[in-house]
Amino acid sequence: MAESTPVCDFGWKAPAFRLPATDGKTYTLEELRGPNGTLVMFICNHCPYVQAILVRIVRDAADLARLGIASVAISSNDVATYPEDSFPRMKEVAEALRFPFPYLFDESQEVARAYGAVCTPDFFGFNRDLELQYRGRLDSSRKDAAPPDARRELFEAMKGVAETGRGPAHQIPSMGCSIKWKGD
């Protein structure tokens, strides 16, 4: 069932985390934060909403890095129920698409709960002080990718965050598959 993210809670502080990545390292939020902002993305391998935009996520993360915005992706789904989202499969996806950002595994689901993540994809755009400024969608894509000329909503919002420290007042929620919680 499709879920939508809540409205952006401007100024909400990013919770700290320490998680293993597909590159064999373990990262903290503090190590990953960018000089002009940080984009934390909750994604997974199996969700059609994520699959439809993975190439665009890679493109936008690379473009945002040039603006001093660091990006990180986190998978929090219950892998017992969704084996496609397992850590070995995460490694395969990250390598195949040459992720320009760490892909972290939140096996305990504590990080997803701390952030209030509800779906994949769920985007949290923070300014340089790790204050939330964007909780919207990547673009107008749904289960299928939007046209190639679709407005790059997340990129434009985070570009503004890099330049001014503030996100746009109007944001359209992201939509995707619900986080697959353990025990559900």
C-alpha positions as CSV (number, residue, x, y, z in Angstrom):
1,M,0.0,0.0,0.0
2,A,1.3,3.4,-0.9
3,E,2.2,5.8,1.9
4,S,2.9,9.6,1.8
5,T,5.4,11.5,3.9
6,P,4.2,14.1,6.4
7,V,4.7,17.9,6.0
8,C,8.2,19.2,6.6
9,D,8.9,20.0,10.3
10,F,11.3,22.9,9.6
11,G,14.2,23.1,12.0
12,W,13.8,19.5,13.4
13,K,17.3,18.2,14.2
14,A,18.7,15.2,12.5
15,P,19.1,12.2,14.9
16,A,22.6,10.8,15.1
17,F,23.3,7.3,13.8
18,R,26.1,4.8,13.3
19,L,25.4,2.2,10.7
20,P,27.3,-0.3,8.5
21,A,27.6,0.4,4.7
22,T,27.8,-1.7,1.6
23,D,31.4,-0.5,1.1
24,G,32.5,-2.4,4.3
25,K,32.8,0.7,6.4
26,T,30.6,2.0,9.3
27,Y,29.5,5.6,9.2
28,T,28.1,8.2,11.6
29,L,25.9,11.1,10.6
30,E,28.7,13.4,11.8
31,E,31.2,11.8,9.4
32,L,28.8,12.0,6.5
33,R,27.4,15.5,6.8
34,G,28.2,18.0,4.1
35,P,29.5,21.5,4.5
36,N,26.3,23.0,3.0
37,G,23.7,20.3,4.0
38,T,23.0,16.6,4.2
39,L,20.4,14.5,2.3
40,V,19.3,11.4,4.2
41,M,17.2,9.0,2.0
42,F,15.3,6.0,3.2
43,I,15.2,3.6,0.2
44,C,15.2,-0.1,-0.5
45,N,15.8,-2.5,-3.4
46,H,12.4,-4.0,-4.0
47,C,10.1,-1.0,-4.0
48,P,8.8,-0.1,-7.5
49,Y,8.7,3.6,-6.4
50,V,12.4,3.5,-5.6
51,Q,13.3,1.4,-8.7
52,A,11.6,4.0,-10.9
53,I,13.9,6.8,-9.7
54,L,17.2,5.2,-8.6
55,V,19.0,6.5,-11.7
56,R,17.7,10.0,-10.9
57,I,18.7,9.7,-7.2
58,V,22.2,8.8,-8.3
59,R,22.3,11.8,-10.7
60,D,20.9,14.3,-8.2
61,A,23.2,13.1,-5.4
62,A,26.2,13.6,-7.7
63,D,25.0,17.0,-8.7
64,L,24.3,18.0,-5.0
65,A,27.8,16.9,-4.0
66,R,29.2,19.6,-6.2
67,L,27.1,22.1,-4.2
68,G,28.5,20.8,-0.8
69,I,25.4,18.7,0.0
70,A,26.3,15.2,1.2
71,S,23.9,12.3,0.5
72,V,23.4,9.0,2.3
73,A,20.9,6.2,1.6
74,I,19.5,3.9,4.4
75,S,17.6,0.7,4.0
76,S,15.5,-0.3,7.1
77,N,13.1,-2.9,5.8
78,D,12.6,-6.3,7.5
79,V,14.8,-8.6,5.4
80,A,13.2,-11.7,6.8
81,T,10.0,-10.8,5.0
82,Y,11.7,-9.0,2.1
83,P,15.0,-10.8,1.2
84,E,15.5,-8.6,-1.8
85,D,16.4,-5.9,0.7
86,S,19.1,-8.0,2.4
87,F,22.6,-6.5,2.9
88,P,24.2,-8.7,0.2
89,R,21.5,-7.5,-2.3
90,M,22.1,-3.9,-1.1
91,K,25.8,-4.3,-2.0
92,E,24.8,-5.6,-5.5
93,V,22.5,-2.6,-6.2
94,A,25.0,-0.1,-4.9
95,E,27.8,-1.5,-7.1
96,A,25.6,-2.0,-10.2
97,L,24.4,1.6,-10.1
98,R,27.7,3.0,-8.8
99,F,26.1,4.9,-5.9
100,P,28.0,8.1,-5.3
101,F,26.9,7.9,-1.6
102,P,27.1,5.4,1.2
103,Y,24.2,2.8,1.3
104,L,23.6,2.0,5.0
105,F,21.8,-1.0,6.6
106,D,19.5,-0.2,9.5
107,E,18.9,-3.8,10.6
108,S,17.4,-2.8,14.0
109,Q,15.1,-0.2,12.4
110,E,16.0,2.2,15.2
111,V,17.3,4.9,12.8
112,A,14.1,4.7,10.6
113,R,12.0,5.1,13.8
114,A,14.1,8.0,15.1
115,Y,13.6,9.8,11.8
116,G,9.9,8.9,11.6
117,A,10.5,7.4,8.1
118,V,7.2,6.1,6.7
119,C,8.0,5.0,3.1
120,T,10.5,4.3,0.5
121,P,11.6,6.7,-0.8
122,D,11.5,9.1,2.1
123,F,13.8,12.1,1.7
124,F,15.1,14.3,4.6
125,G,17.0,17.3,3.5
126,F,19.0,19.1,6.2
127,N,20.9,22.4,6.2
128,R,24.5,22.8,7.4
129,D,23.3,22.8,11.0
130,L,21.4,19.5,10.5
131,E,18.0,21.2,10.7
132,L,15.3,19.7,8.5
133,Q,14.4,21.9,5.5
134,Y,13.0,19.4,3.0
135,R,10.6,16.4,3.3
136,G,9.3,16.3,-0.2
137,R,9.5,14.1,-3.3
138,L,12.3,13.7,-5.8
139,D,10.1,14.7,-8.7
140,S,6.7,13.8,-10.1
141,S,7.6,10.1,-10.6
142,R,5.4,7.4,-9.0
143,K,5.7,3.7,-9.8
144,D,7.0,4.8,-13.2
145,A,9.6,7.4,-13.9
146,A,8.3,10.9,-14.7
147,P,9.2,12.3,-18.2
148,P,12.9,13.2,-18.6
149,D,12.1,16.9,-18.4
150,A,10.3,16.6,-15.1
151,R,11.1,19.4,-12.6
152,R,13.9,18.3,-10.2
153,E,12.1,19.2,-7.0
154,L,14.5,17.7,-4.5
155,F,17.5,19.0,-6.3
156,E,16.1,22.5,-6.6
157,A,15.1,22.5,-2.9
158,M,18.5,21.3,-1.7
159,K,20.3,23.7,-4.0
160,G,18.3,26.4,-2.2
161,V,19.3,24.9,1.1
162,A,23.0,25.0,0.1
163,E,22.7,28.7,-0.9
164,T,20.4,30.0,1.9
165,G,20.1,27.4,4.6
166,R,16.3,27.2,4.0
167,G,14.1,24.9,2.1
168,P,11.0,25.9,0.1
169,A,7.8,26.7,1.9
170,H,5.8,24.6,-0.6
171,Q,6.7,20.9,-0.7
172,I,4.9,18.0,-2.3
173,P,5.2,14.8,-0.1
174,S,7.1,11.8,-1.3
175,M,5.0,8.7,-2.0
176,G,6.2,5.1,-1.9
177,C,5.9,1.6,-0.3
178,S,5.5,1.6,3.4
179,I,8.6,0.7,5.5
180,K,8.4,-3.0,6.2
181,W,8.6,-3.1,10.0
182,K,9.6,-6.3,11.9
183,G,6.6,-8.0,13.4
184,D,4.0,-6.4,11.1
